[in-house]
Amino acid sequence: MGLVTVLGYHFFVKSFPGGFIGVDIFFVFSGYLITSLFFIELEKSGSFTLLTYYKRRFIRIFPPLVIMIVTTLPFTLLLPSDFRANLAKQVAAAIGFVTNRFEIQSGLSYEAQQTPQLYIHTWTLSLEFLFYLIWGALLFILVFWLKKQGYTGKKLLGQTRFIVFVLAVLTSIGSIIYLEVTFNPNYLSYSYFAFASHAYPFFIGAIVATVVGVRISDKQKARFSNYPVKKTLLWSGIPILILLLLSLFGKFESSWTIRTNLILTSVLTAILIVQFRILHERTTSPEPKILMVLADTSYSVYLFHWPVWLVISHFLPQVFLAGVLSFIVSFTASAAVYYGIEPYFHGKQSVKWLMSKPIYGGLAVVVFVGLGVMGTAPTLSKTERSLHEAAISEAMVSLDQKGQLGQNLYDVGNNINANTSWYNPAAGFNTSTDMRLKQSTSISDKILNSSQTVLGDSVMVGVVPYLATILPDADVDAQVGLNYDSVLASFEKHVKAGTIGKYVIISAGANVTSDMTADVQKIIDSAPKGTRLVFVTPYDGKNKVVLNEFNTYLKSLQNKYNWLAVADWASYIEPQENRLWADKIHFAGKQDVAIDYLNLLAQSLNEIAKSKGKP
């Protein structure tokens, strides 16, 4: 179920916006299996060999990971260069099992990437690796200490089981407490990617393993064999239904998701493990072979699915077909790895075809191409670079208007930028006069003699350097990553402080939230008397369905409020989306596109200036 929800989230995110809970389902099962296997080894041999345990875990996760990276790297050449930005660091983070730290430092997630990263999904391996490392060491120390105390045989097993249960309970509670204490709604990346705040699923799984492991006692078998099937189905059906609802309606950006929903997911998964273990004892028919194959290949399918999806979905815009094809390709590659290559690393069989010269030659070519791809990959994507340049340019334009001291700083800044890779005249390092000559729509004096407030996300960040040419005195609050929730908070803050302008431009929505229409209505309701609002329709070439609905709603408001106008950027840019960067959202640094955007703003402002404002 964990794999299904994750694939649903990645392939069909609009239908399964909460499918990321599958990761926590994985984590619970991982904690359960690892701890169960520990007890089996302890029961069999009366000891626990730490180095053997580490070797098994390493061989299980590392070779498939390396194979996935090596075989997918050459295919990244089919994608725009933005997808390969910082690729060497991504690969290093993946094989070093520190992708979670990489994502925490960059503040990213699947929901907040300007351009999707090829190996972001390996963050789960970072947490898995840490769990294997820490939990294995703790179990080894525990067994070593108990044996020193004279425990052997069944007494050793029983005492170990009890202490592991207590330790897993305390660790789970400690991780949840740490999550709640350190939780910051403005920094979801830390709470989600950090091991300390996301370790509890593993230990909840470990708790279940101490009670109902893979191998159970004869007494438990007898009890389970008499357990009512209807009761088992009921206690299986309810958790599955709740997990399905969380997959269908959950939102990553919601505080409830990380603080409660993921914890609930872990508990429900633990209940399901117990119920499935009971059901296993109640049924005599063997499991369907397809389920066994999916279970065997699930890890490799998870590894392959994300980069495969990025390549296929780039060329196949039909989401359903792209998702189906991505699964087929991922499953085929995973089956080849699990059944054809992994046995060699586990010493189960000698795979002769792996030793052939054509395979060695092909591998050498693939590795060579992969190294070339990493070596030539840009440090920043064009989108990220353009946004950085826009921020610098914004500061330069601001300094240009600050008198002699500002002019001195402006000159120094230009000299610095002229000698660095940041210098790019097309990104906005020019004078207000140069821009004004290219601006076709002028702003009426009525607007210029009034106050203006501009609130926006990363799209507006790219426009700000040019915005000063039409609204030189506007109060601008634009930041990368803002959504309508944060724009509403900023708007209300300005209203409360009495600093909101008579003309307000709001450009947001590319970062979709579930309550954007409600936020817009709150902005309208809380706007002071005399306010005139201009909303810009957001555009995302990869998320047209949701935004089209929202944009239709925005445009309908013009008929309801005569003091509100809509600059329909989405309709304007859709037929010519090739003018945008590869993410099909941003255009920072593309002066001709920015001028078109400003013209739409100017037209809407001039139109709304004819009204008397909010009554």
PyMOL commands that set and color helices and strands:
alter all, ss='L'
color gray80, all
select helices_A, chain A and resi 2-11+21-45+50-78+81-84+87-95+99-106+120-148+153-182+188-193+200-211+218-225+229-249+255-282+289-315+319-345+352-355+357-376+382-399+403-417+425-427+432-438+445-448+458-467+484-497+516-526+544-560+569-579+591-608
alter helices_A, ss='H'
color red, helices_A
select strands_A, chain A and resi 452-456+475-478+503-507+532-536+564-567
alter strands_A, ss='S'
color yellow, strands_A
deselect
rebuild
show_as cartoon
